[in-house]
Amino acid sequence: MAGRVPLGTDRAVVAGEMETTFIENLRYTADLLSQEDMIGLLEPINNRITDPRYYLNTPHQAAAILEKVGRPNLKLQLDLFHCQIMDGNLSHNLETYFPLIGHIQIAQVPGRHEPDSPGELNFPYIFELLESLGYTGYVGCEYAPKGDTLEGLGWLRSYWESRGLQHGGTSKA
């Protein structure tokens, strides 16, 4: 976690010091993780709705920090909910930051519910884009289900069926 701008402090005034500390901490952590052959993730969280004081807000900022840290075992955790709120233009951002992405998370905007709930994002398009880019990792579902867990995962069954797949993603053929 990147930390929060202290209460009553101007973000611009402390940004340099916070970045320096964050980079030092990330280098230390990345070196520890590398000893265990592990990857660390940086997740930008929007400061418009979720946490106004959170330091790391955009994939642009995260990419710049990852470059400064210079450790190959640190990656971007791109939560499309936060990315849409802060910047939109998800196709461009996915293409631009794809080499840095270690994990994707999803939730519909603005309600942070299931991908098939009403909102701004077209998840079938996004999933196809991820496939075309060669993304083979997991997609984390970080949303607030409107109902119970099974209801909250109903969108996935519908998505698989629309792609000619059975439950679990296996081909019918």
N, C-alpha and C positions, 0 to 999 in steps of 0.2 A: 504494500500500500504506500502511496506517495505522501500521505500526510495531508494536513489541513492548514490553511493559512490561519494564523492566530487571530482570535477575535479582536476587533478594533484595529487591525493592521491593514494597511493598504497593500494589496497583492503585488502591485508593481514595485513597491519599496523592498519587499522581502523576497521577490522572485529569484534574484541572483543567488542569494544565500541558500534559499530552499533548494534550488537546482544543484548547487555545489554539494550540499549535504546528501541529496538524493543520489547523485551520481557516485559519490564515494561509497554510500551504503550499497548501491547496486553492484558496484565492482567487487566489494567484499563478499556480498551474497553470491554473485555469479561464480566467484572463485571457489566458494564452499560447495555450491551445487555441482560444479564441474568435477570435483573429487568423487562425487557419487553418480556421475554421468546423467545429471538431471538438468532440465530446462526450467528457467524462471519466466514468469509472465508479467507484463506491465499492462494494467487495464486503465485506460482513460475513463473517467466518470464525469458525466455532464454536470456543470455548475449552474445550469439554468433551472433545473427542477429537483434533481436528486440531492445534491450537496453543494450549496453555493460556495463553500470554503474549500472544497477538495482541490488539491494543487494540480493534479494531472488531468486535463480536461479534453484534449483532442488527440486524434491519431497523429496529427502533425507534430505536436509537442512531444508525444511519446517517441516518434521516429527520430526526432532531433536528439533526444536524450539517449536512445539506444545507440545512435551513432557515436555520441560522446563517450558512452560507457565502453563501447568497443569490445563486447564479449559476445561470441556467437551463440552462447547458451542462454541468452535473454531474448525473448520474443514479445511480440505485441499480442495481447488478448483483445481482439476487436469485438466489442459488444455493439451490435448494430443499433440497439435502442439508444445508447448514449451517442453514438456516431451520428445518427439521424438528427437527434435533438441539437447537437452542437454544429453540425456542418451540412447535413443532407448529402446529396451527391454520392450515394453509396456505391454505385457502379465504379465511378472514378476512384473513390477511396479504396475499394477492394482491389482494383487493378494496381493502383499506385503502391499500396502497402502490402500487397500479397507476399513479396519475399520476406517480410518481417513477421508475418502472422504465424502464431503458434497455436491459436485457438480462436474459435468464433462462438459468440453467444447471440441469442436472438430473443426478441420480445416485440410485440406490435407496439407501434407508437400511435397515439399518446398514452393509451391505457395500460400498457405493460402487461397485456394479456396474451392469449394464444395467438400464433401466427395467422390463423384464419378468422380472428375477430376483426371487427371494423377498425380501419386505421390507414395509415399512410404507406405502409410497406407492402410490396408485392413479393411475397416469399417464394412462390414458384419460380419467378424470374430470378430472384437472388440465388436460389439453390442451383438453378441451371448455370448461372454465371460462375458460382463457386466450382461446379463440375468442370466447366470449360477452362477455368484457370488451373485446374489440376489439384484442387483442394481435396485431400484424402483424410483429413483429421475429423475429429468429432465436432458436432455442433451442439453446444450447450443450450438448453432451454431454461433461461432465467426469467420466467414470467410468473405472474400471479394468476393461477387458474381461476376461472369464474366458478367452477364447480369442484368436484372431487378429482383425484388424480386420473382416473380412467377417462372421465369426461374431458379433462384438460389435455389428454393425449389423442383425442379423437381426430384432430386435424391431421395427425401423422398417418393414421390408417387411410384417411381420405386421400392424402398426398400420395402414399404408396400405390393405392388403387388407381389413381389418375396416371401413374407411370407404368401401369401394368405389372405391379409387384404385389406379392402377398404380404401379409403381416410379417414383420421382421426383415423386410427388404429382399426376400429371396424371389427369384424369377419364377413365374408360373410355368414357363416352358421346360 
